[in-house]
Amino acid sequence: MTQSIEDLGSLGDARVGSHVDGGIAQPPGGQARRRRKPSAKRRLIEWGVILLVAVSLAFVVRTSILETFYIPSGSMEPTLMIGDRILVDKLSFQLGGKVATGDIVVFKRPPWANVGPPNIKYLVKRVIGLPGQTISSHGGQVYIDGRLLKEPFLPKGTITQGIKTQTIPKNHYFVMGDNRPDSEDSRFFGPIPGSLIVGKVVARIWPLSRFKIF
């Protein structure tokens, strides 16, 4: 049972037969006992336990909460440049957070997608269309349910082509890179199932000169 500081103090003062000599509590009729220094073996064990706990916590954070990724291609330029490192929140969507238009997400490479080098396991794109929406492109711009989609995150004058008119299936998302002329995305491999999404990009953490929270 947890006790308050006041409780611990009163218990110490009420110890039968103890007295205070020079500020050091002593047992009756004896000298103050010297504290034994922990042995080297015990210190080693303690540090081992601390290290194990730290590694375990880091593993939990990396696998369940946050993870960093390296950007190997220019498909998301100028938002994400080659060599940038991003921080991805892996927990919010798992706890029921909704994927929104404009979110930058990291997802597992669709097994049917023939894009990029075969060793690339993850892709990063921006969510453009949500489940149940009808998406298309006309005159170099994106339309959702027949309405022009505002995309303030794109460089001025960006032209988007190649979106065939389609209704996005349930639990699927239409994703594209910000570098529209040089991005292999849902225009090529179709909408992705939500089960492939690893998490949402919450910050660009490297280089420090380009640090940004999204």
N, C-alpha and C positions, 0 to 999 in steps of 0.2 A: 504494500500500500504506500502510495506516495505521501510524504509528509512535507509540511511547509518548513521554511527556514526557521521560523520561530519554534516549531516543535522540536527540531533537531537541537537547537540551542538550549532549550529547557531540559531536555534529556541529559545533555552533557553536564549542566550545572548540578543536576540532582544525583549524580553518580555517588553512591555511598562510599565513604572512606577516601575519596580522592581529594587532593588539595593542589593549590597552584603555587609554584615556587619560581619566581622570576619569569612568569608568563608561560611556563612549560608545565602542562598537566602531567603529574606523576602518579603511579600507583602507590598505594599506602606502603610505607616502609621500604621503598626501593628507589633506585636511580631511574631517570628517564631512559627508556629503552631506545637504543639506536636502531634506526630503520635499516634493514638490510638492502644493499644495492642489488637490483635484479641482475641475475647472471647473464653472461653473453648469450647463452642458449635461449633464455627466456626473452631477451630483447629481440633476438633473431626471429623467434616465433611470433612475437607481437607485430614486428614489422611485416612479416609474411602475411599475417591476417589482414593488416591494414592494406597492403598491396592487393590482396585478393579481393577485398571489398571494393577498392577503387576500380580495379579492372572489371569487376562484375557490374558496377554502376555504369561505367563507360559503355559496356556491352549493351546493357538495357537501354541506355539513352540512344545509342547508335541504331539498334535494331527496332526500337519501338517509338522513339520520340523524334529525334533529330538526326540528320545525316548530311554530310557535305558531298557535293558532286563537282566534277571537273568538266568544263565545257570544251569538247574537242572539235566542234565545227562551227561554221558561221551562220547556221540556219535561223538563229534568233537575234542576229545583229540588227540594229545597234544596241538592243537592250542587253544582250549577253554576248560578249566577245570571246573569241578563241583564247583559252587560258584562264578565263574567269573561274572563280569557285563560288558556288552557291550553297545556301543553307536551306534544307528542305524539312518542312514540318510533316512528319509521317503520322501524327496522332489525330489531328483535328478531323480528318475525313473518317477515320476509324471510329470516332466517337459520335458520328452522325452529322458532322459539318457538311454543308452543301457546297458542291462545286459550282462556281459562278462564272458567267461570261467575263473574260478578261484575265482569269486566273492563269498563272504560269504553273504548269504541272510537270512533274517527272513521272514517266510511266515505263513499264516494261515493254520492250520492243515486241510488237505483235508477231506471233510465229509466222504469219502469212506475209509479213511486210518484207519486201526485198529492197531494203534501203540501207545505205552506208556500209561500212566494213562489217564483216560477219562477227567480229569480236565485240561489237557494240551491243551491250545488253539493255541499256536504258536510253530513252529519248526525252528531250525537254521541248515542249511546245506550249502555245497559249490556247486556252479554251475559247472557241468562237461560237459553237452551237451546242445547245442543251437537248436532252431527250425530248422527243415529241415536236421539236421545232422543224420548220421547213427552211432549208438554207439554199442559197443560190448566189451566183455572181453575175453582175451585169455592168457594162461600162466601166470595168476596172474596180468595182466596189462590191461589198458583201451585203446581201439582203437576208433578213431573218423574218419569216412569216410575211414576206412582201414589203417589209420596211427596211430602209437603209440603216445599216449598223454603224454607229459612231465608233471609231477606233482611234482615240487620242494618243494611244501608246505607239502608233506607227509614225515613221517619218512623213513629213508633208509630201504629198505627191505619189505615195505608194500605190501601185496598181495591183489589184488582185484578180487573177483569172483562173479558170479551170474548175470551178465548183459547179458540178452538175446539179440541177434542181433535185432535191431529195429530202425526205423526212427522216430525221435522225431517230433510230430505233430506241426503244425503252432501255434505260440504264447504259446508254452509249453517249459519247461526246465527240464533237467534231473539233479537231485541233489543228492549228497551223503555226508555222514559224513566222516571226516578225519580218524576216528577210524573205518576203513572198516570192521573188524571182528565183531564189536559191534554197528552197526548203521542200524536202520530200515529206509530206504530211498526209492528213486525211483526204486530200485531193487525189492521192495515189493509193493509199491503203485503206481508205474508208474510216468511218467513225470507230473509235476504240471503246471497248467495254470498260465500265467503271472499275471492274475488278483488276485491271492492269495498272491503275493509277497508284503510284507509290506515295505521293504526297504533293503538297503545295510549296512552291518556292517562296520563301518569306524574306530572303535577303541575299544580296550580292556582297560577299564578304572579302573577296580578293580580286584584284589588288585593292589596297586600302584607299587609293586615290579615287576608286570607283565604287566605294562602299555605298550601298543603298538598301533601304528597307522597302519591300513591296507591299 
